[in-house]
């Protein structure tokens, strides 16, 4: 079954003059995923810094953070589609997990540190 799929893609690529998909080397995938993790952490840190400066409530600012993460995910999704149009396969799901996971961890750790400093 797998061989039939591979042959079908090769024949389709030749007949339809379509390029085959390429992928990043392993180090490129690590850089891609790590870059999106940095984006998730940076968005969260800048959100928390803005929250401290403005004095707004956490609920209202949480909506802003969710919007910033959603915008980052939309850019990531668009980059994935752009890659497919250029015949490059980009790891989308690991990058999404890295972005969201880092944002959650950074928010949790910074929130714990901030609450322990308030109690001291």
N, C-alpha and C positions, 0 to 999 in steps of 0.2 A: 504494500500500500504506500509506504513512504517513497519507494523508488518511482512509483507511478506519479506521485505528486511532483517529485524532483524533475522527472522527464517532462511532465506537463508544463512546469514553469520554464524550463529551458526552451522547449518548442514554442511556447507563447512569447518568450523574450525574443526569439529569432523572427518569428512570423509577424509579430506586432511591433517589432523594433523597440521593445521596452527594455530598459536596463534592469539587471538583477539588483536586488537589495544588497548593500554593503553594510558592514557594522564597524563599530569602533574597536580598536584593540583593547585589551583588558585594562591597561593603564588609562585609556581614554574614558572608559566607562566609570572607573573610580573617580576621575576628575569631574566628569559630568554629574555623578551622584553627589559627590562631596561639594561641588559648587552649589547645587540646589539645597543641600543641608545648610550651607553658609547663608544662603538667601533666607531660609526659614528662621535661622537664629538671628540674623540681622534685622529682619522685619519685627521680630518679637522684642528685641532689645530696644529698637528705636520706638516701638509702641510704648514700652514701659517707661522710657525716658520722657516721652511726650505726656504720658499719664502723670508722672511725678511733677512735671512743669506746670501742667494746666490745672491740676486739682479736680479734674472731672471724676465722676463716679465710675466704678469698675464696669458696671453693666453697660453704660453708654460707650465706654471705650472698648469694651469687649466686642461690640458690633464693628467698631473700626478695625480691630485686629482681624476679625473674621473676614472683613472685606479685603484687607490687605493680603491675607493668605489666599483668599479666593482669586484675587487678581494675579498673584504669583502662580497659582495653579493654572489659570487661564493662559498665562504666558508660557508656562511649561508645556501645556497641551498644544498650543500653537507651534512651539518649537518642535515638538514631536511630529506634527503634521508637515511642517516645513521640511524636516529631515526626510520623511517618507517621500515627499514630492521630489526631493533631490536624490532619492534612492539610497538613503542612509537610515538604518534602523537604530533608533535611540532608545535606551531603556527608560520607559516612562513610569512604570509602576514602582520600581525601586527609588526613582527620583521623587515621586509623590510621597512615598513613605518616609524618605529622608527629610523632605521639606516639612511635612506635617509633624513627624516625630520630633525633629529638632525644635520646632516651634513650641510644642507641648512641653518638652523637657526643659527648655530654657525658661518658659513662663513658670513652670512649677518650681524650679530651683531658685530663680530670682524671687518668686513670691515667698518661698520659705525663708530665704535669707532676709528679705525685707521685713517679714513678720517677726523673725527672731530679733532683729535689730530694734524693732519698735518695743518689744517686751523688755529689752535690756535697759 
